[in-house]
């Protein structure tokens, strides 16, 4: 009888060990599956800008601004200031920026620009390639460099859309003592003289002009 009891106890121990091993194996499988899901999610996420600096800069970053005269893009058919005459529109909603430079290195500025864009009654297509520029100037002085960029947009049947674009600007420095505060970075749409004057006057249309009854209004930024 004692032998039978010992044997049964041994079977119980083995069964318990087998159950624990099975649970451990199942847990490992779950862990592997979760890790795989996490890796897939990481791959699916849009890339983000890596931090530009791991230690303090040698000086402040350049000032980054949207030029008021070129902050908005409004096509007006025949020059008529009317909602029914509006074609494609755009507005630079905002710019974020960070910079990095050490000792006598150039200043590297990473910008991210948010555009709000629209189609009015005179917009003849679902797609439009806007152009915008980024200029580097000596602060309140002459333009040092200016570069143009294309912004292709597919409205996909919608009246409005928003697009973000990132650009990297590299500014050489004459000496290690040259501070980023000596420079300004300006951003704007490529606009005609008539568009620039329309913006300067304070007149504007919302980016969904033509979707509802609208008139040109005067506003200050």
N, C-alpha and C positions, 0 to 999 in steps of 0.2 A: 504494500500500500504506500509506503514511504517512497519507493522508487517511482510509482505512478504519479505521486504528487510532485516530485522533483521534475519528472519529464514534462508534466503539464505546465509547470512553472517555466521551464525552459522554452516551451512552445510559445507561451504568453510573452516572454521577453523577446523572442525572435520576431513575433508578430508586431510587437510594439516598435522594435527597431526598424522593421520593414515599413511600417506606417510613417515613422519619423523620416526615413530616407525618402519615401515617396513625397511627403510634404515638402521636404527640403528641395527635392528635384523640381516639384511644381513651383515653389517659390523662386528658384533660380530661373526657370522658364519665364515666369512673370516679370522678374527683374530685367532679363534680356529683352523681353518684348517691350517693356516700358522704356528701356534705354534706346531701343530702336525707334520707338515713336518719338522720343525726345530729339533724336538725331534727325529724323525726318522733318520734325517741326522746325528745327534750327535751319535746315537746308531750305525750307519753304519761306522762312522769314526774309523780308527784303534786307539787303546789306545796310548797315549803319556806318556812319563815319567813325573811325577809330579816334580816340582822344589824340589831339595834336601834340600835347606836351605832357611830359612826366615830371618836369621840374619847372620852376618859375622862369618866365621869359627874361631876356636881358633888358626889356623895357615894355611899355604899353603897346597894345595893338593899334593898327591904323583905324581911323574913323570910317564906318561904312554907312552910306546914305543912299536913299532913292532920290534921284533928281526930279523935282516937282514937275518941271516942264515935260518930262518924258515918263512920268509915272503911270499915265493912262494912254490907251490906244483906242481911238474911236474913228471908224470910217463913216463918213457922211456922204451919201450919194448926191452929187451936184452941189456939195457945200451947204445943203439945206440943214438948218438946225431943227430937226424934227425927228420924233421917234420912228416915223415911217421911213425915214431916209437912212437909218442906222444899218450898217453892215456888220463886220466883225468888230468886237470890242475886247479890251483887255485892261487889267489893272494889276500892278505889282503890289501885292497885299503886304508883303513884309520880307525882310532879309535877316537871317541870323548868321553870325560869323565867329570864328575863333582863329587864333594865330599862334605861331610857334617860331622862335628864333633864339639862338644862343651865340655868345661871343661875337664873331664877325660873320655869322651865317646870314644868308638871305632871309627875309621874312616870308614865311609860308602862311597864306590865309585861306582857310576853307570856308566857303560861303554856301548857304542854302537859301534859294529864292522861291517864294510862293507866288504863283500867278493865278488870278481868277480871270476866266475868259468867257466870252459870250458870242452868240449869233443873233443879229437883228434881222428884220424883214428883208433887207437887201443882201444878206449873206447867201451867196449862190451855191455853196457847197457845204458838205458835212466836215470837211477837213480844211485846215489852214496852217501854214507855216509862218509863225510870227518871228520877228528878229528883235533881239535885244543886245545890249552892249554892257561891258564892264570897263570902266576907266580908272586908272591910277593917277592921282595928281599929287603935286606938292600941296600941302594944306593951304587952301585959299589962293593957290597960285596956278602955274601952268600944268597942262595935261602931260604926263610922262609917257603913258601908253594907253591904248584903247583897243579892245578886241570885241568882235561881233560873234554872236552865237545864234543858231537856228533853234526854234522851239516848235517842232511839228506837233499838231494837236488834232485828234480825231474826236469829234463831239458825239459820235455814235448815236445820232438821232436826238440828242439832248440840246437844250438851249444854252446851258452853261456847263462849265467844267472847271476843275482846279488842277494845276500841275505844279510839282516841285522839281527844281533842278539844282544840282550841286556843281560848283565850279571851284577850282583851285587856282589861286593867284600867287605868283612868286615875285617878290620885290627885292632886287639886289640892294645892298647898302654900301655906301662909300667907305664906311669905317665901322668899327665895333661900337663907337659912340653914337652912331646914327640911330635915333629912336623911331619906333613905329608911329609915334605921335606926329611925326613930320609929314605923314602921308594921309590921303583920303582915298577911299574907294567909292566910286559912284556907279549906280546901276540905273538903267532906263531902257525903254523901248526905242527902237528905231522909228522915229515919227517924221512926218512931213512938217514943213514950217507952219502950215495951216493947223495941223494937229497940235503942235507946240503952243501956238497962239490960243487955241481953244482951251488947252490946259491952263495956260497962264491967266486967262480971263476968269478962271474959277468955274466955268461952265462944265457940266459933265452929264453923262448918262450912266445909269446903272448898267452892269454887265448883261442884265436880262432885258435891256431896252427893246421895246417892240412886243414883248410877251404880254404886256399890259399897257394900258394907256399911260404915256409918259411924256414929259416935256423937259427941256434942258433946265437945269437948276443951277444956281450959284451957291458954292460952298467953299469953305476953307479947310485945308488939311491940317 
